[in-house]
C-alpha cells in the first residue's frame, strides 16, 4: 500500500541532539579532544571576561563554532549561524539544545574579537598538542619548517603611495590615478586603474584596506599579490603542527619565523630541522647551530656555495628529513582549501594570524582521531 505524501508537524520532540549523532561519527572523537583542551584554558577565559554585566557567548561554544567553520569550509560567520540554526550535528558539537536560539552574527563576531587579546588560538593549539595521548604521537627529535603566502583581503587598487592617503577601503572614488594627472578623477565605485609603467614597492606604497599586507611573490614568474606569510613548525613522525605564526611577507620572514618558533619550544634538547632551499643561508645555519639544532636544510647550489656541507649531508638522517619535510605541504594544502585560508576573510596581521593559528589547530584535530585509533 502506498503511503500518503502528508506532513505531520509534531508539537514536541523527545529526541535530543545527542541521540541523533551516530556513535561512530568522527566529530565525537574530535569533541572529546577539544573539550579536554578547553578545560585547560578555563583559567585563561576567566581573565578575559568581567565578573559583572550580562553573560556573553561562552568562549567554549565560540571556539567550537569557529572550529566547525574550518572543518566544513564555511566561508563566513553569517553562513555559519545559518547552518547552526538547522544543522543538528553543528548544534550538538557546539553544545546548543535543539530549541536554543542562535546568536546574531554581529554579536558572534564581536565576542570573537575578545579572544584575540588573549592569544587564545595559540593556547588552544598548545593545549591540544600537550595532551598526554597526543604527546605519544609526536617526535621529540625531528621537525620541519616552511612558510606559505596567505592572500590578503585587499585589492591591487588599494595599494597606493604612502603620501597619497585615501579612504580605508578598495574604493577609487574621487582619487586620480598616480600614473598620470591627465585622466579625469573616477566617479564610480570600482573605477579602472592602469598600473602600467608605475613603479610600486612596499617601501613607497601601502594598502589602504589592509596596511599590514605586503606586495610579494614567492617565485620568479609569478604575479606579485598583496599577502601575509604563514609559517608552520611540524614534527616529522606523524606530520602534526606544533607551532604556527603569521608575519609580514618579506624575503627573510621564513627564516626569522623559524628561529622564533624554535625559541618558543620548552625543554628542548638537540633536534633536527628540515627545510627547503630558501633557508640555506650562512647566517640562518649558524643561528641553528648556536641553538643546538642540526640544520637539515636543502642545499642551494645555484650560482652560489651552500652553507650545508658534508658534515650534515653524509648522515642518512639528512636524506630522510628532506623526504619527510615535504609533508608540510599537506598542512598548507588543507588550510587553504578546506580551512579557507587561501584568501583570508580578515584584515590586519593580528586577526589573520589568529585565524591562521586556529586553522592549524583544526588541521591537527581532523587527523588526530585516526592517528589515536591506530596507535
Phi, psi and omega in degrees: 000131181284132177282153181276144178277076183239145178257131177239107181273114179281142180284326181233152175237133182250014179250125181275166175299324180301320182286338183274345179272123181303148183295332182260016180292142184298329182292339178295314178293323179294319182294326178298320179291318181295317181297322178294321179291320180293329176296324178293327183274002185302318180295324178293324178295323180300325181285346182268346186240148177284157179274354179237166179102183181282145179295138178264184173296126179305132182298332177296315179292323180298315181290322177298320179295319179292327175293321176300324179300322178284320182300319188250017172055045178274122195276351180208157177293330178296317176291328177297315178296323178296317180293321181293339180290326184237352182267109183292329178296318178295317180299318181295315183295319181288326181106031179254142175288167184297327183255012179287138180290149179271145183290150171294142186297326178292319177297321180298313182291325177295320178291329177295326180299330180296327182286344178295318184293334180268004181051046187291328182298315179294322179291325177294316177300317180294320180294326177290315182293327185276000175294138185305318181290333176280323178302327179294342181269347188268150172276139177266349191241335190232128184222165176223155182220148176195168179229159179216158181270133175249113184296132184283157176275067182202141181271164178296335180291338180279354181275098189237162174303141184296331181273001181274326182076211179119172182289160181273046176211189183269007183285145178251013185296130174077006182243129179277154178294138180284351182286322178207153182263359183280342180281142179288151180294131181291149182246340180274166190291318185243063186287157177289148176216130184258119180264001185297128179084353181270130178272120181235136177210164180292341179286329184249343184237159175206153178282131176282343179275311179226092183299340180280345180286151180232143175283118189205150170223143188269343181213156179294145180089349178268156178281137177285135181228157173286123187203169168249172179234121178260143184231143183226137171253120186242138172276151193269350183288309182237003177072034178267149181279127177254344176198151179212146182208152178236137182225177169295150179276101178226170181290339181252002187297322182298315181290321179294319179293324178299316179294323178296314181292322177295323179293339180272354179287129183266143177060036186275139172255194179293129181228173172249151180228114176272141181201167182271189187294337181295341180268000183275078173230152183298320182294318181291316179298320178295321179295322178296317182292328175293330179272009182061044176241124178282119186278099174270064184262139178297137182285135176248098183256014182282103179057029179200174178256131182287147175279352178259122182245192184294340177302331181258314188289341183286344181276141179299331181296334179296312179296325179292320178295322179294331178283316186283330184300337181291345178292345179294340176293335176294324177297310181294323179298317181290316182296330182275326182269296181286318182280001176057036180259008177300316174231117185293154177262001186242166178237141180098142184296324181295312181292316181295319179295321177298315180294321180295317180293319178295323178292325175297321175296321178296324177299316177299318182295326179295324185269337187295318181305315180292321179293319180292324179292327181277344184288000000 
